[in-house]
Amino acid sequence: MAETLEFPTGHVRLGSNAGQPLTRRDGMLKVTGAATYAADNRPAGLLHAVYAVSAIARGRVTFLDVAAAKAHPGVVEVITPANRPPLARNPDEKAHGFSWRIEALQNDGVRYAGQPIAVVVAETLEAANEGARLLAPRYEVEPARIGHDRGEVFDPPVVGVGAEPNLTKGDAEVGHRAAAHHVDVDIETPLHYHNALEPHAIVAEWHGDRLTLDVPNQAIAIARSDFAGFFGVPAENVELRSPFIGGGFGSKAILNGPQVLCILAARMTNRPVKLVLRRDQMFGPVGHRGGTRQRLSLGVDEGGHLTVIEHHAQSTTSSFDDFLEPAANASHNLYASPAILTRHTGVRIDTGTPGPMRAPGEASGSAALECAMDEAAEAAGLDPLEFRMRNYAETDPATGRPFSSKALRQCYAEGAKQFGWAGRPLAPRQMRDEAGHLVGWGVGSSLFPNPMFQAEARAVLRADGTGLVEISAVEMGQGALTALAQIAADGLGIDVDKLEFRAGSSELPDGGIAGGSGHTATAGNAIFAAGSDAMGRLADIATQDPASPLFGAGNAGVVARGGRLHRADDESRSEPYTAILDRAGLDHVEGHGSGARNPADAEDYAMFSHGVVFAEVKVDPELYQVRVSRLVGAFAAGRIINPRLAKSQLTGGMIWGLGFALHEEGVHDPRTGRPMNADFAGYHVPVNADAPSVEAFLVEEDDRHVNALGIKGVGEIGITGSVGAIANAVWHATGVRVHRFPIHIEALL
Ligand code: MOS
């Protein structure tokens, strides 16, 4: 069913391919192992690099047995701060708002456990590992600062990446005085590590002053120019290839020290070099989610309306950089309240620097907010869903602006119906299953902003009627190669099977950042505009050609679909693309487009995806083991390009929320500062058995302002309602409010 969508030139329609629940175009490549990930590359003459990691969290390296490592057969080079050649950019300088201070052997200092302290390059991976072991470092040790109480607390200069600043709306004192019920909740969330299935990996090769990199990256153009900056070459000299990424979650959006060191090793040895992080090395120099300590203070009046939301979030960061989990922002845009006060502080501890990790800020912030909302509903004697509806924000609470679209009310209704929420007892410990488990039901609202980045795309219609679309978009498991190809095919008015889609390389037009749940919106609008531009050219040719049935139709009176141009006023008069190009003697027409939000809409509207998650948990009445037996989510996220992939993203997010609620926790030994669970045996993520029933429903939403195609985002929102929903269900089952995540058995006893 094609749906007409007015788009710049009026030539193309979205809806022949977009909207279809296609399976992944790259599925066969992935399941047969034909998809090439960075570490799969083996250029001739390849060397292997392994870095030695610091065993202490703070101090100085006083000795490395470089001679022993060098004496090992197979070892080619040992890089330490003593012989490391200079870089064109100081790794302790931040080049722009999206750059981090990194560790690239700039000195003998140690800032956290797991920091690279030397690199061994060898003919084989085994020799490199053995060489790194032989370095047997000695240290001057200073006490590690781990945890909120041991580090220095500070007011941050910035919070997150481009996040909103703290909010002061209304008068919190007045709000508290107007309240009949007060709820103060202190929540703690631990450090989380991204732990994508594909560990960070890089293959670097120099050809004179040209550099080729196989490296998974979510922000290809930025990374290319940053890598170039470190090595003093123009960005055009760097070719960055990232065709497939085995999970990014934000970690692969940021440059890190091991990458720069691998490129340096390639330059020093004049050979291609590969560096792949071990799983335990993922707990250090490649980012994580900072731990938070949050205080929520809510006031509720007699009518069950919020009078004030105060949200203070303190997040851990490193001793040498400033990224903070912008957790309190979660209270800005979801619930109506005459007074909203948010504040962030940081605490400096001896870990690597945190960075964006799936729903940065919203994940931990909404966990705290949704728990507090549940307690406020209990204080007011209201059903928690009814309480949320009573505090529904008709306009953006932070700015007062209208929402570009908001179908959260429909999400509440649809989700409650699908879950079967009606009849839930208000009091806890009221429900049991046939096996005698305590059963609890909880709810949490979901929200995630809809950022857009800049992107460019090129679209080509070939003489044989097939299409080619090029954009350095990023496939990191989310399905970009499928969803974006659907938009691209509609942009050219052809079937998706006739489309070649090239992505994942710096040699293609800049696809912007695959992050912030904004990739489909950003890249998709650029792609569609490029197709529309190409069709505009084709229409010019046809309408000026007396031999065409479209002659004289005028540029705006033509529609491209099904491989043919049609007169808009009489669609039975049409001509195939191939005939138009053939007569014109052209082997292709080409179009270019960019994706960006209309600045007036950006100014006038608040833009968010919304949703709700309902959770059912079963708790063993003796052992207090918690099992999530059901998760049901309902989400509204504008136009859905591929419902199958969107649901996959949403359920993936909900399972991530389950991991946040019950499993994930980076534990550091407070005595040494070392990560104590740097593997999948100790760092728990949910497996299939932990998530027997997870369902996401999509609620229709027609958004005319968020961007030309009406696309919002589905990548991260699934996490945001799920954490609170599960914690609230645990209370409903047990009567215990747990304020520290993940929820451990001992907290319930
Ligand atoms: Mo994400 S944390 O925007 O990859």
Residues whose N, C-alpha, C, O or C-beta is under 5 A from the ligand:
A	BS01	MOS	F249 G250 P356 M357 R358 A359 P360 A514 G515 G516 S517
